[in-house]
Amino acid sequence: GIGVLLVLALLAWRGKFAKRNYNPVEIVGLYWHFVDIVWVFLFPLLYLVGHR
């Protein structure tokens, strides 16, 4: 995930995205938030199962 964000930041820094060409930015943002939501549920599940 971090690697994809770094590539996206590099492309944005080089000016590869315009007002009409920002779909990759939205897709990476959705992916990042999906991973975030997965960890919100996965971490407590693993933490609680590990303490039994």
mmCIF entry with sequence, helices, sheets and N, C-alpha, C, O atoms, coordinates in Angstrom:
data_MODEL
# 
_entry.id   MODEL 
# 
_entity.id                         1 
_entity.type                       polymer 
_entity.pdbx_number_of_molecules   1 
# 
_entity_poly.entity_id                      1 
_entity_poly.type                           'polypeptide(L)' 
_entity_poly.nstd_linkage                   no 
_entity_poly.nstd_monomer                   no 
_entity_poly.pdbx_seq_one_letter_code       GIGVLLVLALLAWRGKFAKRNYNPVEIVGLYWHFVDIVWVFLFPLLYLVGHR 
_entity_poly.pdbx_seq_one_letter_code_can   GIGVLLVLALLAWRGKFAKRNYNPVEIVGLYWHFVDIVWVFLFPLLYLVGHR 
_entity_poly.pdbx_strand_id                 A 
# 
loop_
_entity_poly_seq.entity_id 
_entity_poly_seq.num 
_entity_poly_seq.mon_id 
_entity_poly_seq.hetero 
1 1  GLY n 
1 2  ILE n 
1 3  GLY n 
1 4  VAL n 
1 5  LEU n 
1 6  LEU n 
1 7  VAL n 
1 8  LEU n 
1 9  ALA n 
1 10 LEU n 
1 11 LEU n 
1 12 ALA n 
1 13 TRP n 
1 14 ARG n 
1 15 GLY n 
1 16 LYS n 
1 17 PHE n 
1 18 ALA n 
1 19 LYS n 
1 20 ARG n 
1 21 ASN n 
1 22 TYR n 
1 23 ASN n 
1 24 PRO n 
1 25 VAL n 
1 26 GLU n 
1 27 ILE n 
1 28 VAL n 
1 29 GLY n 
1 30 LEU n 
1 31 TYR n 
1 32 TRP n 
1 33 HIS n 
1 34 PHE n 
1 35 VAL n 
1 36 ASP n 
1 37 ILE n 
1 38 VAL n 
1 39 TRP n 
1 40 VAL n 
1 41 PHE n 
1 42 LEU n 
1 43 PHE n 
1 44 PRO n 
1 45 LEU n 
1 46 LEU n 
1 47 TYR n 
1 48 LEU n 
1 49 VAL n 
1 50 GLY n 
1 51 HIS n 
1 52 ARG n 
# 
_struct_asym.id          A 
_struct_asym.entity_id   1 
# 
loop_
_struct_conf.conf_type_id 
_struct_conf.id 
_struct_conf.pdbx_PDB_helix_id 
_struct_conf.beg_label_comp_id 
_struct_conf.beg_label_asym_id 
_struct_conf.beg_label_seq_id 
_struct_conf.pdbx_beg_PDB_ins_code 
_struct_conf.end_label_comp_id 
_struct_conf.end_label_asym_id 
_struct_conf.end_label_seq_id 
_struct_conf.pdbx_end_PDB_ins_code 
_struct_conf.beg_auth_comp_id 
_struct_conf.beg_auth_asym_id 
_struct_conf.beg_auth_seq_id 
_struct_conf.end_auth_comp_id 
_struct_conf.end_auth_asym_id 
_struct_conf.end_auth_seq_id 
_struct_conf.pdbx_PDB_helix_class 
_struct_conf.details 
_struct_conf.pdbx_PDB_helix_length 
HELX_P HELX_P1 AA1 ILE A 2  ? TRP A 13 ? ILE A 2  TRP A 13 1 ? 12 
HELX_P HELX_P2 AA2 ASN A 23 ? GLY A 50 ? ASN A 23 GLY A 50 1 ? 28 
# 
_struct_conf_type.id          HELX_P 
_struct_conf_type.criteria    ? 
_struct_conf_type.reference   ? 
# 
loop_
_atom_site.group_PDB 
_atom_site.id 
_atom_site.type_symbol 
_atom_site.label_atom_id 
_atom_site.label_alt_id 
_atom_site.label_comp_id 
_atom_site.label_asym_id 
_atom_site.label_entity_id 
_atom_site.label_seq_id 
_atom_site.pdbx_PDB_ins_code 
_atom_site.Cartn_x 
_atom_site.Cartn_y 
_atom_site.Cartn_z 
_atom_site.occupancy 
_atom_site.B_iso_or_equiv 
_atom_site.pdbx_formal_charge 
_atom_site.auth_seq_id 
_atom_site.auth_comp_id 
_atom_site.auth_asym_id 
_atom_site.auth_atom_id 
_atom_site.pdbx_PDB_model_num 
ATOM 1   N N  . GLY A 1 1  ? 0.800   -1.198  0.000   1.00 0.00 ? 1  GLY A N  1 
ATOM 2   C CA . GLY A 1 1  ? 0.000   0.000   0.000   1.00 0.00 ? 1  GLY A CA 1 
ATOM 3   C C  . GLY A 1 1  ? 0.847   1.268   0.000   1.00 0.00 ? 1  GLY A C  1 
ATOM 4   O O  . GLY A 1 1  ? 0.557   2.223   -0.721  1.00 0.00 ? 1  GLY A O  1 
ATOM 5   N N  . ILE A 1 2  ? 1.901   1.263   0.822   1.00 0.00 ? 2  ILE A N  1 
ATOM 6   C CA . ILE A 1 2  ? 2.756   2.447   0.911   1.00 0.00 ? 2  ILE A CA 1 
ATOM 7   C C  . ILE A 1 2  ? 3.480   2.676   -0.421  1.00 0.00 ? 2  ILE A C  1 
ATOM 8   O O  . ILE A 1 2  ? 3.652   3.816   -0.853  1.00 0.00 ? 2  ILE A O  1 
ATOM 9   N N  . GLY A 1 3  ? 3.898   1.596   -1.057  1.00 0.00 ? 3  GLY A N  1 
ATOM 10  C CA . GLY A 1 3  ? 4.576   1.719   -2.340  1.00 0.00 ? 3  GLY A CA 1 
ATOM 11  C C  . GLY A 1 3  ? 3.690   2.347   -3.399  1.00 0.00 ? 3  GLY A C  1 
ATOM 12  O O  . GLY A 1 3  ? 4.146   3.173   -4.189  1.00 0.00 ? 3  GLY A O  1 
ATOM 13  N N  . VAL A 1 4  ? 2.433   1.957   -3.415  1.00 0.00 ? 4  VAL A N  1 
ATOM 14  C CA . VAL A 1 4  ? 1.481   2.528   -4.374  1.00 0.00 ? 4  VAL A CA 1 
ATOM 15  C C  . VAL A 1 4  ? 1.284   4.012   -4.089  1.00 0.00 ? 4  VAL A C  1 
ATOM 16  O O  . VAL A 1 4  ? 1.204   4.818   -5.016  1.00 0.00 ? 4  VAL A O  1 
ATOM 17  N N  . LEU A 1 5  ? 1.206   4.372   -2.821  1.00 0.00 ? 5  LEU A N  1 
ATOM 18  C CA . LEU A 1 5  ? 1.060   5.785   -2.472  1.00 0.00 ? 5  LEU A CA 1 
ATOM 19  C C  . LEU A 1 5  ? 2.295   6.591   -2.870  1.00 0.00 ? 5  LEU A C  1 
ATOM 20  O O  . LEU A 1 5  ? 2.175   7.733   -3.312  1.00 0.00 ? 5  LEU A O  1 
ATOM 21  N N  . LEU A 1 6  ? 3.470   6.004   -2.715  1.00 0.00 ? 6  LEU A N  1 
ATOM 22  C CA . LEU A 1 6  ? 4.694   6.696   -3.115  1.00 0.00 ? 6  LEU A CA 1 
ATOM 23  C C  . LEU A 1 6  ? 4.750   6.910   -4.629  1.00 0.00 ? 6  LEU A C  1 
ATOM 24  O O  . LEU A 1 6  ? 5.134   7.983   -5.095  1.00 0.00 ? 6  LEU A O  1 
ATOM 25  N N  . VAL A 1 7  ? 4.369   5.891   -5.387  1.00 0.00 ? 7  VAL A N  1 
ATOM 26  C CA . VAL A 1 7  ? 4.332   6.031   -6.846  1.00 0.00 ? 7  VAL A CA 1 
ATOM 27  C C  . VAL A 1 7  ? 3.320   7.092   -7.243  1.00 0.00 ? 7  VAL A C  1 
ATOM 28  O O  . VAL A 1 7  ? 3.589   7.910   -8.123  1.00 0.00 ? 7  VAL A O  1 
ATOM 29  N N  . LEU A 1 8  ? 2.168   7.085   -6.607  1.00 0.00 ? 8  LEU A N  1 
ATOM 30  C CA . LEU A 1 8  ? 1.135   8.077   -6.903  1.00 0.00 ? 8  LEU A CA 1 
ATOM 31  C C  . LEU A 1 8  ? 1.619   9.486   -6.563  1.00 0.00 ? 8  LEU A C  1 
ATOM 32  O O  . LEU A 1 8  ? 1.368   10.427  -7.316  1.00 0.00 ? 8  LEU A O  1 
ATOM 33  N N  . ALA A 1 9  ? 2.307   9.634   -5.442  1.00 0.00 ? 9  ALA A N  1 
ATOM 34  C CA . ALA A 1 9  ? 2.839   10.944  -5.063  1.00 0.00 ? 9  ALA A CA 1 
ATOM 35  C C  . ALA A 1 9  ? 3.898   11.407  -6.061  1.00 0.00 ? 9  ALA A C  1 
ATOM 36  O O  . ALA A 1 9  ? 3.953   12.588  -6.403  1.00 0.00 ? 9  ALA A O  1 
ATOM 37  N N  . LEU A 1 10 ? 4.734   10.488  -6.526  1.00 0.00 ? 10 LEU A N  1 
ATOM 38  C CA . LEU A 1 10 ? 5.749   10.837  -7.521  1.00 0.00 ? 10 LEU A CA 1 
ATOM 39  C C  . LEU A 1 10 ? 5.099   11.281  -8.830  1.00 0.00 ? 10 LEU A C  1 
ATOM 40  O O  . LEU A 1 10 ? 5.516   12.271  -9.431  1.00 0.00 ? 10 LEU A O  1 
ATOM 41  N N  . LEU A 1 11 ? 4.086   10.554  -9.264  1.00 0.00 ? 11 LEU A N  1 
ATOM 42  C CA . LEU A 1 11 ? 3.383   10.936  -10.492 1.00 0.00 ? 11 LEU A CA 1 
ATOM 43  C C  . LEU A 1 11 ? 2.686   12.284  -10.336 1.00 0.00 ? 11 LEU A C  1 
ATOM 44  O O  . LEU A 1 11 ? 2.677   13.091  -11.265 1.00 0.00 ? 11 LEU A O  1 
ATOM 45  N N  . ALA A 1 12 ? 2.109   12.526  -9.181  1.00 0.00 ? 12 ALA A N  1 
ATOM 46  C CA . ALA A 1 12 ? 1.450   13.815  -8.944  1.00 0.00 ? 12 ALA A CA 1 
ATOM 47  C C  . ALA A 1 12 ? 2.476   14.943  -8.921  1.00 0.00 ? 12 ALA A C  1 
ATOM 48  O O  . ALA A 1 12 ? 2.215   16.035  -9.426  1.00 0.00 ? 12 ALA A O  1 
ATOM 49  N N  . TRP A 1 13 ? 3.638   14.679  -8.337  1.00 0.00 ? 13 TRP A N  1 
ATOM 50  C CA . TRP A 1 13 ? 4.695   15.692  -8.277  1.00 0.00 ? 13 TRP A CA 1 
ATOM 51  C C  . TRP A 1 13 ? 5.196   16.049  -9.672  1.00 0.00 ? 13 TRP A C  1 
ATOM 52  O O  . TRP A 1 13 ? 5.571   17.190  -9.939  1.00 0.00 ? 13 TRP A O  1 
ATOM 53  N N  . ARG A 1 14 ? 5.195   15.052  -10.556 1.00 0.00 ? 14 ARG A N  1 
ATOM 54  C CA . ARG A 1 14 ? 5.624   15.287  -11.937 1.00 0.00 ? 14 ARG A CA 1 
ATOM 55  C C  . ARG A 1 14 ? 4.524   15.898  -12.799 1.00 0.00 ? 14 ARG A C  1 
ATOM 56  O O  . ARG A 1 14 ? 4.756   16.198  -13.970 1.00 0.00 ? 14 ARG A O  1 
ATOM 57  N N  . GLY A 1 15 ? 3.345   16.085  -12.246 1.00 0.00 ? 15 GLY A N  1 
ATOM 58  C CA . GLY A 1 15 ? 2.259   16.731  -12.976 1.00 0.00 ? 15 GLY A CA 1 
ATOM 59  C C  . GLY A 1 15 ? 1.511   15.817  -13.919 1.00 0.00 ? 15 GLY A C  1 
ATOM 60  O O  . GLY A 1 15 ? 0.985   16.275  -14.934 1.00 0.00 ? 15 GLY A O  1 
ATOM 61  N N  . LYS A 1 16 ? 1.453   14.535  -13.607 1.00 0.00 ? 16 LYS A N  1 
ATOM 62  C CA . LYS A 1 16 ? 0.786   13.575  -14.486 1.00 0.00 ? 16 LYS A CA 1 
ATOM 63  C C  . LYS A 1 16 ? -0.735  13.581  -14.338 1.00 0.00 ? 16 LYS A C  1 
ATOM 64  O O  . LYS A 1 16 ? -1.432  12.972  -15.150 1.00 0.00 ? 16 LYS A O  1 
ATOM 65  N N  . PHE A 1 17 ? -1.251  14.244  -13.335 1.00 0.00 ? 17 PHE A N  1 
ATOM 66  C CA . PHE A 1 17 ? -2.692  14.260  -13.111 1.00 0.00 ? 17 PHE A CA 1 
ATOM 67  C C  . PHE A 1 17 ? -3.236  15.653  -13.372 1.00 0.00 ? 17 PHE A C  1 
ATOM 68  O O  . PHE A 1 17 ? -2.657  16.657  -12.955 1.00 0.00 ? 17 PHE A O  1 
ATOM 69  N N  . ALA A 1 18 ? -4.351  15.691  -14.066 1.00 0.00 ? 18 ALA A N  1 
ATOM 70  C CA . ALA A 1 18 ? -5.031  16.956  -14.331 1.00 0.00 ? 18 ALA A CA 1 
ATOM 71  C C  . ALA A 1 18 ? -6.427  16.876  -13.730 1.00 0.00 ? 18 ALA A C  1 
ATOM 72  O O  . ALA A 1 18 ? -6.784  15.879  -13.102 1.00 0.00 ? 18 ALA A O  1 
ATOM 73  N N  . LYS A 1 19 ? -7.205  17.914  -13.919 1.00 0.00 ? 19 LYS A N  1 
ATOM 74  C CA . LYS A 1 19 ? -8.561  17.919  -13.371 1.00 0.00 ? 19 LYS A CA 1 
ATOM 75  C C  . LYS A 1 19 ? -9.409  16.799  -13.964 1.00 0.00 ? 19 LYS A C  1 
ATOM 76  O O  . LYS A 1 19 ? -10.309 16.289  -13.295 1.00 0.00 ? 19 LYS A O  1 
ATOM 77  N N  . ARG A 1 20 ? -9.141  16.415  -15.190 1.00 0.00 ? 20 ARG A N  1 
ATOM 78  C CA . ARG A 1 20 ? -9.923  15.357  -15.836 1.00 0.00 ? 20 ARG A CA 1 
ATOM 79  C C  . ARG A 1 20 ? -9.300  13.972  -15.661 1.00 0.00 ? 20 ARG A C  1 
ATOM 80  O O  . ARG A 1 20 ? -9.955  12.968  -15.940 1.00 0.00 ? 20 ARG A O  1 
ATOM 81  N N  . ASN A 1 21 ? -8.084  13.901  -15.218 1.00 0.00 ? 21 ASN A N  1 
ATOM 82  C CA . ASN A 1 21 ? -7.383  12.623  -15.103 1.00 0.00 ? 21 ASN A CA 1 
ATOM 83  C C  . ASN A 1 21 ? -6.951  12.389  -13.661 1.00 0.00 ? 21 ASN A C  1 
ATOM 84  O O  . ASN A 1 21 ? -5.760  12.408  -13.349 1.00 0.00 ? 21 ASN A O  1 
ATOM 85  N N  . TYR A 1 22 ? -7.917  12.171  -12.793 1.00 0.00 ? 22 TYR A N  1 
ATOM 86  C CA . TYR A 1 22 ? -7.591  11.930  -11.388 1.00 0.00 ? 22 TYR A CA 1 
ATOM 87  C C  . TYR A 1 22 ? -8.157  10.606  -10.891 1.00 0.00 ? 22 TYR A C  1 
ATOM 88  O O  . TYR A 1 22 ? -8.161  10.364  -9.684  1.00 0.00 ? 22 TYR A O  1 
ATOM 89  N N  . ASN A 1 23 ? -8.631  9.747   -11.780 1.00 0.00 ? 23 ASN A N  1 
ATOM 90  C CA . ASN A 1 23 ? -9.164  8.447   -11.373 1.00 0.00 ? 23 ASN A CA 1 
ATOM 91  C C  . ASN A 1 23 ? -8.157  7.599   -10.604 1.00 0.00 ? 23 ASN A C  1 
ATOM 92  O O  . ASN A 1 23 ? -8.545  6.967   -9.622  1.00 0.00 ? 23 ASN A O  1 
ATOM 93  N N  . PRO A 1 24 ? -6.887  7.551   -10.995 1.00 0.00 ? 24 PRO A N  1 
ATOM 94  C CA . PRO A 1 24 ? -5.939  6.767   -10.196 1.00 0.00 ? 24 PRO A CA 1 
ATOM 95  C C  . PRO A 1 24 ? -5.838  7.256   -8.749  1.00 0.00 ? 24 PRO A C  1 
ATOM 96  O O  . PRO A 1 24 ? -5.654  6.452   -7.835  1.00 0.00 ? 24 PRO A O  1 
ATOM 97  N N  . VAL A 1 25 ? -5.955  8.537   -8.544  1.00 0.00 ? 25 VAL A N  1 
ATOM 98  C CA . VAL A 1 25 ? -5.891  9.083   -7.188  1.00 0.00 ? 25 VAL A CA 1 
ATOM 99  C C  . VAL A 1 25 ? -7.084  8.592   -6.377  1.00 0.00 ? 25 VAL A C  1 
ATOM 100 O O  . VAL A 1 25 ? -6.923  8.196   -5.223  1.00 0.00 ? 25 VAL A O  1 
ATOM 101 N N  . GLU A 1 26 ? -8.263  8.611   -6.957  1.00 0.00 ? 26 GLU A N  1 
ATOM 102 C CA . GLU A 1 26 ? -9.454  8.143   -6.246  1.00 0.00 ? 26 GLU A CA 1 
ATOM 103 C C  . GLU A 1 26 ? -9.398  6.644   -5.993  1.00 0.00 ? 26 GLU A C  1 
ATOM 104 O O  . GLU A 1 26 ? -9.795  6.185   -4.922  1.00 0.00 ? 26 GLU A O  1 
ATOM 105 N N  . ILE A 1 27 ? -8.916  5.881   -6.955  1.00 0.00 ? 27 ILE A N  1 
ATOM 106 C CA . ILE A 1 27 ? -8.835  4.430   -6.788  1.00 0.00 ? 27 ILE A CA 1 
ATOM 107 C C  . ILE A 1 27 ? -7.864  4.072   -5.671  1.00 0.00 ? 27 ILE A C  1 
ATOM 108 O O  . ILE A 1 27 ? -8.165  3.213   -4.843  1.00 0.00 ? 27 ILE A O  1 
ATOM 109 N N  . VAL A 1 28 ? -6.714  4.713   -5.638  1.00 0.00 ? 28 VAL A N  1 
ATOM 110 C CA . VAL A 1 28 ? -5.738  4.446   -4.573  1.00 0.00 ? 28 VAL A CA 1 
ATOM 111 C C  . VAL A 1 28 ? -6.303  4.883   -3.225  1.00 0.00 ? 28 VAL A C  1 
ATOM 112 O O  . VAL A 1 28 ? -6.077  4.215   -2.215  1.00 0.00 ? 28 VAL A O  1 
ATOM 113 N N  . GLY A 1 29 ? -7.032  5.993   -3.197  1.00 0.00 ? 29 GLY A N  1 
ATOM 114 C CA . GLY A 1 29 ? -7.661  6.432   -1.951  1.00 0.00 ? 29 GLY A CA 1 
ATOM 115 C C  . GLY A 1 29 ? -8.684  5.437   -1.446  1.00 0.00 ? 29 GLY A C  1 
ATOM 116 O O  . GLY A 1 29 ? -8.744  5.156   -0.249  1.00 0.00 ? 29 GLY A O  1 
ATOM 117 N N  . LEU A 1 30 ? -9.492  4.898   -2.355  1.00 0.00 ? 30 LEU A N  1 
ATOM 118 C CA . LEU A 1 30 ? -10.473 3.878   -1.962  1.00 0.00 ? 30 LEU A CA 1 
ATOM 119 C C  . LEU A 1 30 ? -9.785  2.617   -1.462  1.00 0.00 ? 30 LEU A C  1 
ATOM 120 O O  . LEU A 1 30 ? -10.214 2.024   -0.473  1.00 0.00 ? 30 LEU A O  1 
ATOM 121 N N  . TYR A 1 31 ? -8.726  2.209   -2.137  1.00 0.00 ? 31 TYR A N  1 
ATOM 122 C CA . TYR A 1 31 ? -7.974  1.034   -1.706  1.00 0.00 ? 31 TYR A CA 1 
ATOM 123 C C  . TYR A 1 31 ? -7.381  1.250   -0.315  1.00 0.00 ? 31 TYR A C  1 
ATOM 124 O O  . TYR A 1 31 ? -7.448  0.363   0.536   1.00 0.00 ? 31 TYR A O  1 
ATOM 125 N N  . TRP A 1 32 ? -6.806  2.422   -0.087  1.00 0.00 ? 32 TRP A N  1 
ATOM 126 C CA . TRP A 1 32 ? -6.184  2.712   1.201   1.00 0.00 ? 32 TRP A CA 1 
ATOM 127 C C  . TRP A 1 32 ? -7.218  2.683   2.324   1.00 0.00 ? 32 TRP A C  1 
ATOM 128 O O  . TRP A 1 32 ? -6.947  2.156   3.403   1.00 0.00 ? 32 TRP A O  1 
ATOM 129 N N  . HIS A 1 33 ? -8.388  3.240   2.080   1.00 0.00 ? 33 HIS A N  1 
ATOM 130 C CA . HIS A 1 33 ? -9.432  3.230   3.106   1.00 0.00 ? 33 HIS A CA 1 
ATOM 131 C C  . HIS A 1 33 ? -9.988  1.828   3.316   1.00 0.00 ? 33 HIS A C  1 
ATOM 132 O O  . HIS A 1 33 ? -10.364 1.480   4.436   1.00 0.00 ? 33 HIS A O  1 
ATOM 133 N N  . PHE A 1 34 ? -10.047 1.013   2.260   1.00 0.00 ? 34 PHE A N  1 
ATOM 134 C CA . PHE A 1 34 ? -10.465 -0.375  2.411   1.00 0.00 ? 34 PHE A CA 1 
ATOM 135 C C  . PHE A 1 34 ? -9.489  -1.124  3.314   1.00 0.00 ? 34 PHE A C  1 
ATOM 136 O O  . PHE A 1 34 ? -9.905  -1.856  4.212   1.00 0.00 ? 34 PHE A O  1 
ATOM 137 N N  . VAL A 1 35 ? -8.202  -0.943  3.076   1.00 0.00 ? 35 VAL A N  1 
ATOM 138 C CA . VAL A 1 35 ? -7.189  -1.590  3.918   1.00 0.00 ? 35 VAL A CA 1 
ATOM 139 C C  . VAL A 1 35 ? -7.312  -1.101  5.355   1.00 0.00 ? 35 VAL A C  1 
ATOM 140 O O  . VAL A 1 35 ? -7.159  -1.885  6.292   1.00 0.00 ? 35 VAL A O  1 
ATOM 141 N N  . ASP A 1 36 ? -7.584  0.172   5.534   1.00 0.00 ? 36 ASP A N  1 
ATOM 142 C CA . ASP A 1 36 ? -7.769  0.744   6.868   1.00 0.00 ? 36 ASP A CA 1 
ATOM 143 C C  . ASP A 1 36 ? -8.943  0.088   7.586   1.00 0.00 ? 36 ASP A C  1 
ATOM 144 O O  . ASP A 1 36 ? -8.832  -0.271  8.758   1.00 0.00 ? 36 ASP A O  1 
ATOM 145 N N  . ILE A 1 37 ? -10.056 -0.068  6.897   1.00 0.00 ? 37 ILE A N  1 
ATOM 146 C CA . ILE A 1 37 ? -11.241 -0.688  7.500   1.00 0.00 ? 37 ILE A CA 1 
ATOM 147 C C  . ILE A 1 37 ? -10.971 -2.151  7.835   1.00 0.00 ? 37 ILE A C  1 
ATOM 148 O O  . ILE A 1 37 ? -11.410 -2.642  8.876   1.00 0.00 ? 37 ILE A O  1 
ATOM 149 N N  . VAL A 1 38 ? -10.254 -2.846  6.960   1.00 0.00 ? 38 VAL A N  1 
ATOM 150 C CA . VAL A 1 38 ? -9.912  -4.241  7.245   1.00 0.00 ? 38 VAL A CA 1 
ATOM 151 C C  . VAL A 1 38 ? -9.091  -4.326  8.523   1.00 0.00 ? 38 VAL A C  1 
ATOM 152 O O  . VAL A 1 38 ? -9.343  -5.201  9.352   1.00 0.00 ? 38 VAL A O  1 
ATOM 153 N N  . TRP A 1 39 ? -8.109  -3.435  8.705   1.00 0.00 ? 39 TRP A N  1 
ATOM 154 C CA . TRP A 1 39 ? -7.286  -3.470  9.913   1.00 0.00 ? 39 TRP A CA 1 
ATOM 155 C C  . TRP A 1 39 ? -8.068  -3.080  11.159  1.00 0.00 ? 39 TRP A C  1 
ATOM 156 O O  . TRP A 1 39 ? -7.770  -3.564  12.250  1.00 0.00 ? 39 TRP A O  1 
ATOM 157 N N  . VAL A 1 40 ? -9.066  -2.210  11.011  1.00 0.00 ? 40 VAL A N  1 
ATOM 158 C CA . VAL A 1 40 ? -9.886  -1.831  12.168  1.00 0.00 ? 40 VAL A CA 1 
ATOM 159 C C  . VAL A 1 40 ? -10.589 -3.058  12.736  1.00 0.00 ? 40 VAL A C  1 
ATOM 160 O O  . VAL A 1 40 ? -10.760 -3.166  13.951  1.00 0.00 ? 40 VAL A O  1 
ATOM 161 N N  . PHE A 1 41 ? -10.997 -3.979  11.874  1.00 0.00 ? 41 PHE A N  1 
ATOM 162 C CA . PHE A 1 41 ? -11.663 -5.193  12.351  1.00 0.00 ? 41 PHE A CA 1 
ATOM 163 C C  . PHE A 1 41 ? -10.691 -6.335  12.613  1.00 0.00 ? 41 PHE A C  1 
ATOM 164 O O  . PHE A 1 41 ? -10.905 -7.127  13.531  1.00 0.00 ? 41 PHE A O  1 
ATOM 165 N N  . LEU A 1 42 ? -9.639  -6.432  11.829  1.00 0.00 ? 42 LEU A N  1 
ATOM 166 C CA . LEU A 1 42 ? -8.714  -7.548  11.951  1.00 0.00 ? 42 LEU A CA 1 
ATOM 167 C C  . LEU A 1 42 ? -7.830  -7.448  13.191  1.00 0.00 ? 42 LEU A C  1 
ATOM 168 O O  . LEU A 1 42 ? -7.615  -8.452  13.870  1.00 0.00 ? 42 LEU A O  1 
ATOM 169 N N  . PHE A 1 43 ? -7.321  -6.276  13.496  1.00 0.00 ? 43 PHE A N  1 
ATOM 170 C CA . PHE A 1 43 ? -6.431  -6.122  14.645  1.00 0.00 ? 43 PHE A CA 1 
ATOM 171 C C  . PHE A 1 43 ? -7.118  -6.482  15.966  1.00 0.00 ? 43 PHE A C  1 
ATOM 172 O O  . PHE A 1 43 ? -6.556  -7.258  16.739  1.00 0.00 ? 43 PHE A O  1 
ATOM 173 N N  . PRO A 1 44 ? -8.323  -5.947  16.258  1.00 0.00 ? 44 PRO A N  1 
ATOM 174 C CA . PRO A 1 44 ? -8.970  -6.360  17.510  1.00 0.00 ? 44 PRO A CA 1 
ATOM 175 C C  . PRO A 1 44 ? -9.307  -7.846  17.536  1.00 0.00 ? 44 PRO A C  1 
ATOM 176 O O  . PRO A 1 44 ? -9.223  -8.483  18.586  1.00 0.00 ? 44 PRO A O  1 
ATOM 177 N N  . LEU A 1 45 ? -9.690  -8.402  16.384  1.00 0.00 ? 45 LEU A N  1 
ATOM 178 C CA . LEU A 1 45 ? -9.993  -9.829  16.338  1.00 0.00 ? 45 LEU A CA 1 
ATOM 179 C C  . LEU A 1 45 ? -8.763  -10.652 16.697  1.00 0.00 ? 45 LEU A C  1 
ATOM 180 O O  . LEU A 1 45 ? -8.850  -11.572 17.511  1.00 0.00 ? 45 LEU A O  1 
ATOM 181 N N  . LEU A 1 46 ? -7.636  -10.336 16.109  1.00 0.00 ? 46 LEU A N  1 
ATOM 182 C CA . LEU A 1 46 ? -6.410  -11.069 16.412  1.00 0.00 ? 46 LEU A CA 1 
ATOM 183 C C  . LEU A 1 46 ? -5.939  -10.803 17.838  1.00 0.00 ? 46 LEU A C  1 
ATOM 184 O O  . LEU A 1 46 ? -5.404  -11.700 18.489  1.00 0.00 ? 46 LEU A O  1 
ATOM 185 N N  . TYR A 1 47 ? -6.128  -9.599  18.320  1.00 0.00 ? 47 TYR A N  1 
ATOM 186 C CA . TYR A 1 47 ? -5.723  -9.256  19.683  1.00 0.00 ? 47 TYR A CA 1 
ATOM 187 C C  . TYR A 1 47 ? -6.556  -10.022 20.703  1.00 0.00 ? 47 TYR A C  1 
ATOM 188 O O  . TYR A 1 47 ? -6.019  -10.565 21.668  1.00 0.00 ? 47 TYR A O  1 
ATOM 189 N N  . LEU A 1 48 ? -7.868  -10.063 20.489  1.00 0.00 ? 48 LEU A N  1 
ATOM 190 C CA . LEU A 1 48 ? -8.743  -10.748 21.439  1.00 0.00 ? 48 LEU A CA 1 
ATOM 191 C C  . LEU A 1 48 ? -8.571  -12.256 21.383  1.00 0.00 ? 48 LEU A C  1 
ATOM 192 O O  . LEU A 1 48 ? -8.631  -12.912 22.422  1.00 0.00 ? 48 LEU A O  1 
ATOM 193 N N  . VAL A 1 49 ? -8.360  -12.819 20.219  1.00 0.00 ? 49 VAL A N  1 
ATOM 194 C CA . VAL A 1 49 ? -8.165  -14.260 20.098  1.00 0.00 ? 49 VAL A CA 1 
ATOM 195 C C  . VAL A 1 49 ? -6.822  -14.653 20.710  1.00 0.00 ? 49 VAL A C  1 
ATOM 196 O O  . VAL A 1 49 ? -6.704  -15.736 21.283  1.00 0.00 ? 49 VAL A O  1 
ATOM 197 N N  . GLY A 1 50 ? -5.828  -13.810 20.600  1.00 0.00 ? 50 GLY A N  1 
ATOM 198 C CA . GLY A 1 50 ? -4.506  -14.123 21.127  1.00 0.00 ? 50 GLY A CA 1 
ATOM 199 C C  . GLY A 1 50 ? -4.427  -14.136 22.644  1.00 0.00 ? 50 GLY A C  1 
ATOM 200 O O  . GLY A 1 50 ? -3.483  -14.707 23.192  1.00 0.00 ? 50 GLY A O  1 
ATOM 201 N N  . HIS A 1 51 ? -5.379  -13.530 23.347  1.00 0.00 ? 51 HIS A N  1 
ATOM 202 C CA . HIS A 1 51 ? -5.335  -13.447 24.809  1.00 0.00 ? 51 HIS A CA 1 
ATOM 203 C C  . HIS A 1 51 ? -6.203  -14.481 25.505  1.00 0.00 ? 51 HIS A C  1 
ATOM 204 O O  . HIS A 1 51 ? -6.416  -14.381 26.713  1.00 0.00 ? 51 HIS A O  1 
ATOM 205 N N  . ARG A 1 52 ? -6.698  -15.448 24.797  1.00 0.00 ? 52 ARG A N  1 
ATOM 206 C CA . ARG A 1 52 ? -7.554  -16.459 25.448  1.00 0.00 ? 52 ARG A CA 1 
ATOM 207 C C  . ARG A 1 52 ? -6.751  -17.563 26.040  1.00 0.00 ? 52 ARG A C  1 
ATOM 208 O O  . ARG A 1 52 ? -7.312  -18.491 26.622  1.00 0.00 ? 52 ARG A O  1 
# 
